[in-house]
Amino acid sequence: MNLVTRQSRKADHLKHALQLADGPSQNGFKDIFLIHNCLPELAWEDISLEISLGDLRLAHPIIMNAITGGSTDVTAINEALAMVARLTNSAMAVGSQYAAIEDPSVADSFKIVRKVYPKGCLIANLGAYANCEDAQRAVDMIEANALQIHLNVAQEIVMSEGDRNFTGYLKNIERIVSKVGVPVIVKEVGCGVAREQAVSLALAGVRIIDVGGAGGTNFLAIETSRNEAQLEPELLEWGLPTALTAMEVLSAVGDQVDVIVSGGVRTPLDIAKALALGGRAVGLAAPVLRALQAGQVEQTALWLTKLIDDVKRVMLLVGAKRVEHLSHVPLVVTGFSREWLRARGID
Ligand code: FNR
């Protein structure tokens, strides 16, 4: 694909992601209820949001997920995102670095994040077709602490210039995991990971999966609104709702893999529920972008700080002193999600 096409596509994705609402799928969290604890036996200062994710230590479990880079036009956005990450002590992933691997002249749009956030946890990003050398180049480009490998088959097959051949991905992921010198996160981008593929990924050596479920940013809807696709409305609902993909992956490989829950994670309660299901962390992309559009870096950082504080409030209400304790609090799964779990043989 030519570079100009890719660069204008990035600007288009940003524009359409900001214009479109989440969904139409629901993220699935409304079926999950956390049980209130009227005797939490905790003081506010006792509660810690620190987590470990693979070998990484994070100050809190909210990751600013991959958005952009690869064009001079988006350098300022990456700079602003990195400033928000620094102000809130958040881990931050960059968007796909393929453009900068192909044309190093646009690498500065990614490198800016390390300049702004020298000590932060930064996550590189490439597709599953990347070879090991390119994967290491992407990591080195931003001195990344981890690498995301994204899976976005649904989006690719509706883009006129998108990929059509998805063979060999698993073997390739296995090679990348064994060769790259940082933890690798395999990440879906809005359709979720079913437990069957979670097992394959774990067998391939993957130790961190970002489930990237349906219910938030929807690239099928984005490509439709860019006139890249004319899809029947029901196809826009394709994919596993986020809460369900989280439960699928956790039930299958939760003992071997750290799970990041993303895709339409929006509220403090969504976050607490995702962590109560057993997720180690959550990823948010569009909300950060929307907050930046509505205000400046400082307001966006304040919004994110409040979100983090509100998660702490919910932790207090269920008596969880640490994020790991959330996975032991009682919860109830109702409705469609309950039926789904039964149909899939998941308790
Ligand atoms: C994304 N996302 C994304 N993911 C990825 O792995 N590489 C990428 O280059 C991009 N690019 C990108 C651009 C824009 C404008 C958006 C909004 C998102 C996907 C993102 O990281 C996340 O997986 C999804 O957006 C779902 O999370 P939210 O937005 O529902 O919180």
Residues whose N, C-alpha, C, O or C-beta is under 5 A from the ligand:
A	BS01	FNR	H13 L14 A17 N65 A66 I67 T68 G95 S96 N125 H150 E188 V189 G212 G216 T217 S262 G263 G264 V265 G283 L284 A285 A286 P287
